[in-house]
Amino acid sequence: MASVIDHPDYFLLDADLTDVDRALRDRVRAFGQNTIEPIINGFWYRHSRFESWYPSSS
C-alpha cells in the first residue's frame, strides 16, 4: 500500500541518525502505515477516539 504521506528530510537530519535510530524510525513509520493509516479515517468520520480501539501501554 502506498503511503499518503511523503517523508522528505527537509532539515537533513537523516545523516545524523545511527543505524539503530534509522531502524527504529522505519519500524515506527511502518506501524503507522500498516496499522494506523488503513483505519484512521473511520475514527475521524465517526468522531470516536482512537484510544477506544487501541489499548494504552500504561
Phi, psi and omega in degrees: 000128179284139181283146176275356183249128174271148183240066178288153179256072185302323184260010177055041180279340181302326180293337181273351183277144173279172177299323179294317178298317179296320179296318178295315178302317181293323178293317179295317179297318179295321177299314179298317182289321186271331186252316185274309186306317182293338186244350190295325181298324178299321178293321180298312183289331178273356183057036178255164183266140180297328181299335180291337179263322187251111184296146179287161181270359181272000000 
